[in-house]
Structure formats: C-alpha cells, structure tokens
C-alpha cells in the first residue's frame, strides 16, 4: 500500500459535497474535542493525513485503510497482532490444486440491518475491476481468474472468477495457486460493498449519512481537514467485545504539532513521530514508543522517460551516492535499517540474501565510482545533470531527508531541485509519470514478496518509473504458478536481482513502528504489519484521567 504523508487539497471540494455531517461545534471543532461525552469510551487517533476518500475502491494511503479497516470487514481481517483471522468468512476450503477457495460466510448484517451476502462480494469485486471505476488498486485482485482481462476491458465483468453459490458461500477461482490468500483477503480493496446502498446513492454511498458498514464501526461525521469520527456498530457480529464507543481520526501531517497535541492529551495515538525530536521522546516519554520492524520500504523512483534518468549508469550513480547510513543514523535517527534491497527483512516465503552489488563497499569508494559513471555518461563540473526531486508533505521531517539527499547528489555533478507538494498532488503526479525523480514508500498489503515485486511489473499503476523488463515479468509469472514455496521464493529472488541490477528504483531504508501510543491504550501491539484496528483497543479511563486530570477528570 502506498505510504503517504501530508494533507490533501480537498477542503473546498468535500465541503461542497456535504462530507461534513453532524457534530460540528460553532467554531468547527468536533463535538469530542474536549472532555469525553458522558458514558462513552472515546479514542483519539492522530492519523497522519486527510483521507481523499473512504471508498475502498479508491483509497490508497495507510491512513485511509486504517479508517476503512474499522468500517468494513473483508473475508479475513486483521487480528490483535495484525495477523489474518476469520472476518466475514468463518472458514474456507482449498481445492487440491490450490486454484479454488470456497469461503463460508458468517451470518451477519450491514449496519442498516440488511444481511451481508456472498453476492455483496461478487458485486464489489466486479465494480473495482470494471474499467469505468478507474481504480488504481484494481490490479490487486488480479490473482482472481480473469480479473486482469476484465479490468483491461477484454472480458465482461460477469466472467470474473468469483461466484456466489448461495447467500453464504463464495467460491473464488484463481489464475495460479496463492498460498498467501488468507492474508491477501484482509486488504480493504477486497471488502464487500452494500449493493442496495450503491444502487440508491451511486458513488455518494461513502459519504456520512449514506455509508453502511459491516465492520465494528459506522461513519458518523467527516469535517474536512479537521477529523473523521466513527461510532460503534451495534449490529457488528462481535459488537459485545468492542470496547471503544467512538473513535476520532485527526489528519496530523505535521508530526511536530501532533507531538504537542499528544503531550497535551488531545491525541491518544499518533501514527508517525517527528524524527527530529526522537532523542527528546526517548528521554522524556520512553513508554510511548516501541520500535519494531515493519514491512515498509522508502525508495526513490526515477522516471525512465526523462533524459539522463533513462541511463542505467546515471541511476546506479545516484544509488551509489546515496549515503543510507548517514540518512538513518544522523538525519532520521529513529532506528530504520538502511535498505539495499527492495523487500524488507522478515517477509514470509522468501529466501532473501539479494542486495545491491555495492552494499559492502565503503561510502568513499561508492562516491568515486558514482562520479566515474556520471562522467562516462557525459556529465561533469561544467555539465551538471539537473532534474526535480518530488517529495510529499510539508512537515519538517519531509524536508530534512530530501535536503540531505540533494547534498549527497551534488558531489557527483547532480543538481536536484526539491519539488514539494501535498500527498494527493504528489501521488497523482507519480501515477501520471509527471515527475523526474520522486521519494515514495510502500507498506505491504500482505506478507509476501510479490506485493513489492509487483510494483515493477510492466503496466502496474504504481510502477511510477515505467520500468519494463520482459525477463523480470516472466520470472514473476513463473513464480506465481509455482506451488512449491521454496522454488517460488527463488524465482522471485532472481527477479529482484534483475530489478536491482537495472536500478529500477533506489531503495533508501526500511521502517519501524515509529508511532506514539499512551500506555493507557490497552491492546495496542506493535507488529510487522503495523496494523492495530480500533476493535481490539480500549482505554484505561482512570489512568488517562490521572495523567490528564484537567481534560479527562470527572
């Protein structure tokens, strides 16, 4: 999943569309902005950015999926440790050849009382794959038989390999065996949709007042660039075990400002911390951090259509000159490991051990080789390569890393101009290939290396660089049809080595769980998937009131 930081430019548009609903005070403050409403357990989450949408067929950012994951339950869902557990389905059977999975749905309701059926899944999947929907995440469903052909307009949606045998039995036919399918199905794009609501409201179904959920929460209000609020769904199948009555998500793209709100007790959880203040946090609030590895990579994409960047020598030089150790140890200093591969350590079904060829070379030697490559490509002190470096967000953290990279590249005859925009604009530019180089990130949608490697498939909407290598694609195709997990892993490792040798992108560093959470938030468990659904959380009200008596004291 795209990892985006920063706010969105949608305030005026969303206000016109009526996304602001009930609960807004006279000054535009949420009705939960002060002390909690009497008798309610309210959780306040700093959520990194303003969502562009809560329609799972158009969401892309992790902050959007964090909200949608509280509203909708796919066939499987994230458990207390981020692991895949039964969701809308209670169990499933796998055919001997691995090409068909039969999911048995639990008897449960949409929040308006209408039963959830297998047809709701078929309807939703046909919608996301319909070319008219123009979902950038449609490719995610390509493991389903005929999904790519349907999405490409070569087959009708009715030919999709998903069929509702009856109201509670869904059969999914696959192009190739997918041993990771149970985890794959936790993703928001595979959620069911309430067909009866979409038939009434169309694309407006996902606005407050129209949104119907099958998950633990129901969308209550959306005040653009202020907050999104959801309330407990009384019809959720496990409602009796959901403790938090109301959850408020704040768009907190300015991490330093978010830290101040966190310290004041306005936010119980903040999804990202300001790295410039990590030393202060470690000294004064060590109980609020728990840094664990996650399946996330930050990288630089280079547009292969741009002069200079179409030269593999230049791309290698840019990667060589990037001092990853300095970035993670002196600029960020939170504990991120430097990245010399595309795929984070600890991922399932993968042998690993694939790295950039210069990984063990001292940095001074890397820079010397980078200069040599640049000069071979025709650049030098009197003919410097100039291009834009697109970055997202406007926080101090978003500026520090690209500024350091700009300086590193300057030493090899490169002048990179930092071009900063909010996340919505940034990722539009990346997907439309209207950039030179850009700092991007990817959070695993499921724990399998294919989720990262697929980003560089020819034609993938998230293949920002427009990288295309037939051998690479063929190896991934071969891996997808391989049932032996070890053999499959070796094929994917061979594909990764090709992409690294082509310098298809520049891996920078992997992530850790750099969030802030108060100990009085019970049930929070940092995990490799970096996922904590509100369903599993609760508040120790006495502990919160003791820490912030003026705000929460009774």
Buried (B, 14 or more C-beta within 10 A) or exposed (E): BBBBBBBBBBBEEBEEEEBBBEBBEEEEBBBBBEBBEEEEBBBBBBBBBBBBBBBBBBBBBBBBBBBBBBBBBBBBBBBBBBBBEBBBBBEBEBEEEBBBBBBBBBEBBBBEEBEBBBBBBBBBBBBBBBEEBEBBBBBBBBBBBBBBBBBEEEBEBEEBBBEBEEBBBBBBBBBBBBBBBBBBBBBBBBBBBBBBBBEEBEEBBBBBBBBBBBBBBBBBBBBBBBBBBBBBBEBBBEEEEBBBBBBBBBBBBBBBEBBEBBBEBBBBBBBBBBBBBBEEBBEEBEEBBBBBBBBBBBBBBBBBEBEBBEBBBBBBBBBBBBBBEBBBEEBBBBBBBBBBBBBBEBBBBBEBEBBBEBEEBEBEEBBBBBBBBBBEBEBEEEEBBEBBBBBBBBBBBBBBBBBBBBEBBEEBBBEBEBBBBBBBBBBEBBBEBEBBBBBBBBBBBBBBBBBBBBBBBEEBBBBBBBBBBEEBBEBBBBBBEBEEBEEBBBBBBBBBBBBBEBBBBBBBBBBBBBBBBBEBBEBBBBBBBBBBBBBBBBBBBEBBBEBBEEBBEE
